[in-house]
Amino acid sequence: MIKNIPTPQKYSDLRLRVVWLPLLLLLILPQCKSKHTAIAKLDEATRFAGAYQPPGVGSFPASAAKVNKWITDLDEQQIRAHAWDIWESINTQAADSMPIWENWFSGYEVFNAPTSLEVRKHGRDYEFPSQFFHTSAHVSIPKDPAERPVSFNRFSPELARYLVSHRLTSARVLDSINQSFAPGTPIAAMQVNTSADSVAPNSIALKPVFQFIRGDTLTAFPYWAGVSPQTTTNFNNPTPDTWRQCVVIDPTGQHPPGSTVCISCNGEPARNWPVVSLRDFYHIKITKAEADSFSVFANTSGDDVGRHNNSDSASVADLVKAGNYALLVAMHVTSKETINWTWQTFWWSPDTKNPVFGADRPATISKPWNNYNMRTAYYMVAPAEAITNGEPNIQFNPYLETNLSGAIPGNLLGSNEKITWYGNFSNCMSCHRMAAWGNTVYIPNGFINSSDSLFFAAKTKTDFLWSIPTRAH
């Protein structure tokens, strides 16, 4: 049975807590300061098929004991400092001038490629965030991916090699594992491991999200500013197409950064919005080959991908085509430094000094990576060990969860009433604790017990990775 899910009566209180709790923490905690100054160095000896292991930066990698102490103490200062160190590590520039994560293994290479990992045809594996598939698994909930953002998975070399070598990418193997547990096996033990040991600091999974803009004209780019009548037109599902504030991006250079342009933002009356530089984003100019490969995926996937959520060829061509730009707008980052992994999520913002989400960013993080704000979810509830009566730790990414909604059946809550939930009341760890072979249940927050028979009976937990049950074939 799930514990600590907010009831409908609690939602209004939670909305206030989400706003005020981080502000309170800011007042009572000293500002996090970076304790490192050395530039991260890449280890050529650990390079595999063009992919580097994440270099050490500051507190990363950390021992499980150290991370678990931060969690037990609810030490948000250390947790956030560590998350920034991970961000700096994965964005270390390689010899090809790209961040090292760009050369990590894509979901296609891990789950679908017909050749070994060593034989690579490097490319970007654009696809929709798997969260959208969780939503569409419930027939009563329509698919509603955000209009323009898409994502692709990236797996660090250590994680990719383990998944492939242990055939955790095979549905047949996972079925066999699921059927192999002897009667009476404790439900907590019904799981696969994605590393040789219980922890593997260099095992990192990413979910970058890109948003496409035209390369031949300016774009009014909406950005996240929280949930209020002034910032979004939809409190329950505040997706990017509901945001009421914009910056302007002009790849042509006709409108320089620092100027303003009178333009409509998401259909609102035109007004002056500030122009920002394309260099404030990690961005990619789309090639014809990338545009063609994405179009093939989009037209065969059956998902809504184009303008106004249309999946016809014309809408897809408008979304991704040669000469346009892909802007990195968000990224989930999880590292297996503890058995429950660490969870941090980043999104682009012009408000780089935001007192809650960005002011503690170390000065060693350079452009464009210092334009991304961050939340952490290193525990499901507070106190972290509270199986019952803990306070849900609400942490979400505005690009990856705000489109989600659903209902939790009453039998999972020990009541006769179902509870409607929305993605902006979610927690990364709670969600990914549900990842299991044969499981389509999505729980947004609260403490998830790995021994819970209501969730995991006759199922094999997949070590917090939804990519295994959603992509294995």
N, C-alpha and C positions, 0 to 999 in steps of 0.2 A: 504494500500500500504506500502510496506517495505521501510524504509529509510536508507540511509547511507551505503548500500552494496557497497563494492569496485568494481569499473569497472575493466575490464581487463587491461586498461591502468594504473590503480592504483596499480596493484598487485606488480610490481617491486618496486615501491616506498614503499609499505607496508612492503615488505620483509626487506627493509633497516630499516624501522621504528621499526619493531619487534626486530631487533638486537640492534639498537642504543638507542631507547627510554629507555629501562631498565638501560642501562649503564649511560645515562644522569641522570636518577632518582637517581642512586647510588651516583653520584657526588654531587647532590644538596641536598639530604636528609641525615641526620645523620643516622648512622647505628642503626637499631632497636636493642634494648637490652631488654632482658626479665626483667619484673618488678616483678617477683614472684620467690620465692625460696621454698615454701612449697610443699611437695609431695601431689599429689591428693589423696583424701580419698574416698572410696566407701561407699555409704549409704545403709546399709542393709535393711532399712525400705522401700526403693523404688524398691527393687529387685522384679522382676516379672518373674516367670517360669524360673529361672536361669539366667535372663538377667538383667544387671545393667543399671540404668540411667547414662548418662555421668557425671562424677564429675566436679565440678567447678575447673578451672585452669586459673590463671591470669585474663585476660579480659573476659573469657568465663564462664558463659553465659553473653551476653551483651544485654542491652535494645535496642529496635528498634530505639529509638531516637539517641542513641550513634552511632550505626552502620550507620544510615542514615546521620549523620553529617560527619563521615569519608568519606562516598560516595560523599556527596555534596562538601566537601573540596578536594576530590581526594587525601586523606591522605593515600598514599600507605604504609607509615611506620606503621601506626596503623592497617591498614587492614591486612598487612602481619603478624604483631605481633599477632593479634587476630587469624589468620588462624593457626599459629604455636601452639597457646594455645588449639585450637580445636583438632589438631593432637595429642598433648600430652594427652588430656583428653580421647579421644577414645582409645588410646593405653595404658591406665592405666592397670596394670596387676591385674587380678583377682586371686582368691585363687587357681584356677586350672592352674596357670602360663600362661594362655593365655590372650591376650589383650581383654578388655571387648567387643569389637565389634564382636569378634568371637562367643560370646554367644548371640548376637542379632538375630533377626528373619530373616530367609532366605526368598527369594522370594517364594519358594515352600511353606513354612509354612504359609505365608500370603495369597497367591493366590490359592494354590492348595490342601493344607492339608485337609483331611476329618474330622479331629478332631479340637477341640478348641485350641487356642494358649497355654493354660495351659498344654495340653497333648502333649509333645514334644518328637520327636525322632530326637535328634540333629544330624545334618550332614551338609556337605558342598554341597551347591547347585550350582555346576559348570554349567556354561552356557556361551554363547557368549554375549559380550556386546551388549546392545540394539541398540547402534549406527549402528552396522552392519545391523540390521533389517531395520533401516531407509534407508540405502543405497539400500537394496534389494527390497524396496517397489517400486522403480522406475524400470520398466521392462527393460529400456534401459541401466541400470547400473548393471553389473554383481556383484554377491556376491563375496567378496574377503576378508574374514577375515584373519588377520595375522595368520601365520602358527601354532604357538604354544601358544600364550597367550589366556587364557579364563578368564571369570569373573563370579561372582555371586553377587546378591544383598544382602544387609543387611539393616534391618530397626530397629531403636531403639525401645525400648518397647512402649514408648508413641505413636510413629507414627504407629507401627504395630497394636496396640490395636484400634486406631481410624479407620484405614482403614478397619479392620475386623468388628468392631462393627457397623459401618455405611454402611457396605456392598458395599464399593467402589471397591471391588474385583469382583463384579458381573456384567456381561455384561447386564443382564436383568435390574438391578437397574439403571445402567448408561443410558441405552436406555430410561427408564422411566423418569429419570431426564431430559434428553435431549429433550424429547417430552413435558415436563410439563411447559416449559417457555411460558408465555402468549405472544400473538402477541404484538410487540412493546417493548418487554423487551430489555433494552440496552444491546448491545453485551458484554460490559465490565462486566455486572452482570451475564452473562451466564457461570457459573463456579461452581465447587464444592470446598469445603474447606476441608483440611486434618487435621484440628485441631479445637478444640472448640472455640478458640479465633483466631484473625487475625494473631497472632504470637504464636509460641510454641518453645522456645529455646531448649528443650530436644527432639524435633522431628528432627531426623537426618537420612538421607538416604545415603548409601554407594554403590559404585561399585568397589570392589577390583578386580584386574586383576592378575592372576597367570600365570607363565610360567613354564613348566615342563622340568626337565632335568633328565638324567639317574643317578642312584645312584651307578653304578658299574664302572664308568669311568669318565674321565674329560670331560668338555664341554667348548667350546669357546662361551662365552655369549656376544652378541652384546649389546652395550649401546648407548643411545641417546647423541649426541654431537652437535645438531643443524643441519641446512641445509646449506651445502656448498659442492663443489666438493670433498673435502677431507673427508667428514663425511657420505655422502649418495650417492647412485647411482640413486636416483629418487627424484627430487626436488618437484614434485607435490604430490606424495604419498610416503613420506619417512617412510615406515613401517619398523619394526625391521629387516626384511630379507634383507633390503637395506643398513643397517648401516655398516660402514667400520672400526669400532673400536670395540675391544673386551677386556674383561677380561676373565680369565680362572677360572673355579670352579672345584675343585676335591674333591668330597665327600669321596673318599677312603683315602685321606690324604697322598698319595704318593708324591704329589707336594705341599709343604707347602706354605702358604701365604707369599708373599714377593719375591718368586722365579719367574722365567719366564719359559714359555713353548713355543716352536716353533710349531705353529698350524695355520691352515687356519681359517679365520674369514669370514663367509658368502661367501665362495667360492673364496675368494681372495688368492693370493699367500701366503704361510705360512710365518710367521714372529714371533718374540718373543712377547708374550703378558704377562702381569703381572697376577700372581695368587692371587685371593682374597679368603677370608674365606667364607664358607657357612654361618657362623654366622653373616656376614655382611648383610644378607637378613633375613627378617622374612620368615621362611621356614617350610614346613610340609612334613613329610615322608608319602607317600601315602600308605594306607592300601588296602588290597584286596577288602574289602567291598566298599571303595570309588572308586576304579578302576572299579569294576563291575557296580556300580550305574551310574558312568559317561558314561560307554560304552553303557548302555541301553539308556540313554538320547541321546547320540551322534548318535546312529544307528537309532533312531526313529525321530530325529529332521529334517533330510534332509539337514542340514548345513554342509559346508566343515569344517572338524575338524582335520584331520590328517596331516601327513607329505605330503608336496607338495599339500596341500589342498584337499586330498582325504578323502572320508567319509566311505571307506570300513573298515571292522572289523580289518584287519591287521594294517592299518594306525592308527586307534584309539588305538589299543593295544600298538603301539609304542609311542603314545602320553601320555597315562596315564596307569601306571601299578604299582602293589605293589612293594615297594622298591625304586621307583623313588621319586623325590622330586618336590614339588610345591613351587616355589619362588614367594613371593609377589613382583611384579614389578611396580604396579601403583595402585592408588585409587582416584576416585572422591569422594568428601565429601561435602554434602550440609546440612545446618542447617536452620531451620525456625525461625531465630532471627529477620527477617524482613519479610514483606509480599512478597518480591521478593526472599527470602532465601539468604543465603550467599553461595558463591561458591569458593572452593579451590580444587586444584588437585595436586597429588603427584606422583612422579616416582623415581625409584631407580637410583642412580648415584654413580660412584666412586669419582666424583668431588664434595665432600661434602662441600667444601669451595667456590663453584662457586659464584662469586661476585654478580650475579643477582638473582639466584634462591636458594642459600643455605647459604650464609655467615651470614645472620641475624637469623639463627636458634638458639634458646636458648640453652644454655649449659645444661639445665635441661632435655632435650630430650636425652634419653640414647640409646645405641645400642639395636636392629639394626635400630631403627626408625630414628636415625640421619644420616642414609645413603640415605634418601629420600629428593629430592629437591621439590620445590613447586612454583606454579603459583596461582594467585587469579583472580577472575572475578566477582567483587561485583557490576559492572555496565556494561551496554552494549556498551555505547558510552561515550566519553568525550567531553564536560561536560556531567555529568550523566543525566541532565534533558533535554538535547538537542534532541527534537523530530526530527528536521531536522538539517542537516549540522554538526552533531556531528562526531567525529573521532571514527571509530570502535575500540573497545578494544579487540585486538586479544590475546586470551589466550587459549591454547589447551594442551592436554596431548599426548605425543608422542606414547603412547600405545593405546589410545582410539579414536583418531580422524584422525591420519595420513593416514588411509586407505580409508577415505571417499572422495567422489567426486560426483558431480551432476550438474544440470543446473536449474537455476531459470527462469521460464517462463517470457516473457516480460510483460504480463498483470499484473504481480505482481510488476513490477518495473516502470510502467507507460511509457513503451517504446515498440518498436517493436522487440527488440533484447533480446535474452536470455543471461544470464551470467553464465559461467561455474565457479564453485567454488570447492575448495579443503579444506579438513579438517584442514590443518595446517594454515588456515585463519579463525578460528572459535572462538566462545565465548560460554561458558557454559550457561550463563544466557539467551542469545538470543535463543539458541537451545531449552532450556527447557521451555521458555515462549511459544513455539509453541505446547507444550504438550496439547492435547485435545482429547476427545472421538470422534472418527470418522475422525481424522486428520492424514494424512500421509505425510504432507508437512514438509520438513526439510530446515530450513534457518540457515546458518552458523554463521552470525554475523549481526551487525547493530541494530538499535532500533526497537523493536517489540511492536506495540501498541496493548494493550489488547482489544481495541474497533474496531480493523480493520476488516471490514466485508469481505474483500477478503480472510482472513485466517480463521475467526471464525464464520461466519454466519452459523446458524443451527448446531453449534458444542458446546460442553461443555468443557471449559478449565479445566484441571485436576491439578491445583495448582502446576505447574512446574514439576510434576512427570510423566515422560514417562512410568514408570512401570505400571501405571494404564491402559492406553489404549493398551499397548503392552501385558499385562498379564491377564487382567480381562477376565473372560469367563463365 
